[in-house]
Amino acid sequence: MRMTSAVTLLALGLAMSLPAAARDIHIDDASCGYQTAYDVHVEASGIRFQRDDGRPSNVFMHDGQLRVDGSAVAITASDAAHLRQYESNVRSLLPEVAGIAREGVDIGYAAMRTVSMTFAEGDSERRKLTDRLDRRHAQAIAAIDSSLGRGIWKHGQVSDALADSVEETVGDLVGKVTASAVSAALSGDQSKVAALEARADSLDKSIDKEINARADHLSARAMALCPRLQALDQLQRQLQLRLADGSRLQLVTYDKDNDKTSAKQPDVASR
């Protein structure tokens, strides 16, 4: 029956798209082509970049000074100025990333609340579903506040926590929506089928009106980070200092194959 397949597809679409949206909240956003192999800790005393694999594994900068794997690096006046700007840029970037992450979570849970309100049967079930959503929403925001909100970026930590939260909640909604669709289809009651179809149509309109505009705004806000990541890349390429093995300091890397932006970015091969 058309209703069964349509609502089931809706449920499956939610199950796939919301976790994917959560996983798109990254400082190393692949859509820009920029990535970092480091965990980042922004503290009053300076900024630390750490990783378990590769060298250097520990880079610390503050006020134009630099330590790499525990050793001080000789810095020219020009490099000191670039390092100060780099530190300032990172300090201003992390709060914006945290804000984008929070808004992404808010949008995701707003979408799931809309689904709940559309398909829940009666006030009691609505309260049960929304209470559960509110608890998980608060937990997801707390995960952001305890990491990005404190100037700490760790690979996968926030995105995995958000995805787990969203996937668990979507699982509840998938079960509810699919059960409603199957129940209506098997009942043979065309009025129930028609009512559920009307709910599905209403949901589409609600998502378009309440969610999509916010999502578009958030996408633009996230894309605005791309020039700021590019600025970090440019600053590190302007540094004259060299590491012990003669290589450049590269805390941010660029991969043009993962750049989905329309603006032309610098060619890695020309560096």
N, C-alpha and C positions, 0 to 999 in steps of 0.2 A: 504494500500500500504506500502511496506517495508520502503520506504523513509520517509513517514510520521511518522511511529512508531519509526524508528531509531533516527530521529532528535528530536522528542518529548522526547524520553528517554534521549537523551543527555541534552536537556534543563532541564528536571526534575532532572537529575543527578547533574547538576551545582547548581540548586536551593537548593538541599539538602547538597551537599558536601562543598560548599564554606562557608555557615554560620557555619557549623560544624567545619570547619578548624579554623574559627575566634574564636569560643568558646573554642578551645583547647589551646589558649594562656593564660596560668595561671601560677602563681607562685606556687599554690597548685595543681600541675599537677597530676591528678588522675592516670596517667599511671605509675608514680613512687610510688604511694601509700602514698605520703606525702601530708599533707594538713595543712592549718592554719585557725583557726577560727577568726583571727584578721585582721583588716586593719593595714597597716604598713606605718609609716611616718618616713623617713630618713632625719634628719636635722643635721646641723653643731653642734648643742648643744646636740645631742643624737638621739636615736631611740625610737619611741613610738609605742606600740602595743595596739590597742583599739578594743573593740567590745561592742555591745549593749546588748547581751544576755550572761549570765554566769559570773562567777567570777574566777580569777580576770578580771576586765573589762578594766583596764588601767595599762600597764606596761611600765616603762621608764628606759632605761639603757644608761650609758655613762661612759667611762673610768673606768670600773670595779665597778661602783656603780649602785644600783638598787632601784627603787621606785615602789611599788605595790599599786595601788588604793590610791595614795597620800602619802603613808607612806614609809619611808626609811627602807630598810631591812639590817640587820647586815650581813656583807660579810667577809669571810675568805680570806686570801691571795690567796689560791688556786682557790676559786670561782671567785675572782676578775680577775684572769688571764683568766679563762674560759669565763667570761662575755666580757672581752676585745676582745677575739678571736671571740666570737659570733657576737659582734657588727661589727667587721672588715669583717666577712664573709657576713653578711647581706648587708653591704655597697657595697661590690664588686658584690653581687648577683643581686641587683636591676637593675644596668645599663645593665647587660647581658640579663636580662628578657626583658627590654625595647628594646634592640637591636633585640632580637628574635621576639618580637611583631611587630616591624617595618618591618622586613624581611618577616614575615608571611603576612602582609598586602600587601607588594610589590608583593609577589608571587601571591596572590589572584587576585589583580588587573591586573597583567600581564596576567594571564589566561583569565580574562574577556576581556581584550583588544584584545587578540588573537581571541576570539570568535567574537568580534565586527568586527575586520578586515576581518574575514572569511565570515561573513554573511551580512555585510552592503552592500547596493546597491548604488554604486557611491560615489564620493568624498564628496559630501555634507552630505550624511548620515553618512559617516565615521567620518567626522569632528564633527558632532553633537554628536555622541555617544562617541567619545574619549574625547571631551570637558567635557561632563557630568562625564565620568569616572575620568578624571583628577581632577575635583572639589571634587568629593567624596573621591578620594584617598588622596588628600591633607587634607581634613577634618578628615579622619581616622588617618592619621599620627599626625595631630595636637592634637587629643584626647589622643594619646599615649604620646606625648611630654609634655602635660600639666598635666599628672598624673605620669605614670611610669618614664618618663623622668625627673621629678622633685623629684623622690624618694618617690612617694606616690602610694601605692598599696591599692585599695579598692575593696572589693568583688563585682565581676560582673560588675563594672563600665566600664572598658575597653572592656571586652569581649562582653558585651551587646551593647555598642556603635558600635563596629566593626561589630557585627552580623547584627545590624539594617542597617548599611551602605551597607554591602554586600547584604543583602536580598533585599534591595530596588533596587540596581543595577542589581542583578540577575533577578528580576522581569521584568526589561526592556528587558534584553537579552532573557529571556524565551519567552516573547511576540514576539520579533523579529524573533527568530529562529523558533518558532512554526508557526507563520504567514507565513514565507517563505516556510516551509514544506507543510502546507495546501494549499497555493496558487499554488505551483508546482504540488501537487497531483491533485487538482481540475481542473487545466488547461488542463489536458490531453496531454500536450506537453512533450513528452518523453525526449526531449533535455533539458528542464528545470529541469526535475527530475534527469537526469543524471548529470547535472551541479551541482545541490545541493548535490547529492551523492558524487561527486568529492570534493566539499568543506568540507563535513563531514569527508571524508577520509584524506584530507589535514589537517584538524583541529586535528585529532588524532595524526598525525605525528608531527605537530607543538607542541602540548602539551607534547608529549613524549620527544621531543628534547629540548624545551625551558623551560618547567615548571618542569617536574618530577625530573630532576637532582637537580634543586634548592630546590625542596621540600624535597628530600632525604637528602641533605646537612643540611637543616634547622632542619629536624627531628633528625639527629645525634647531632646537636648543642643543641637542646632542651633536648635530653636524657643525654647530658653531665652535665646538671644541677642536675641530680639525686644524684650523689655522694656528691655534695655540700649540697643538702638538707639533705642527710643522716648525713653529718658532723655536721650540726646544731643540729640534733636530738641527736647525740652522745655527743655533748658538753653539752646540757641541761640535759642529763642523768648523766653526771659527776658532776653536781652541788650538793653540800652537803646542800645548803640552803633549808629551808622548808617555805611554806606559812603559814599564820595564822591558817589555818585548818589542818596543818600538811602535806599537799600534796606537790608534786614536782611542780616546775615551768615547764609548758609544752606549749610552744608557737607553736611548730610544732608537729603534730601527725602523726602516721604511721598506715595505714590500709593495711594489707597484701592481703586482698581480692581485693583491687584496684591496686595492684602492677602488672603491665604487663611487667616489665623488666625481663631479664633472670638472672640477678645477684641476689643471695639470700640476702634478707634484714633481719635485726634483728627481732626476734620473739617478738611481743608486749607483749605476755603473760609472758615472762621471765623477764620483767622489774620490 
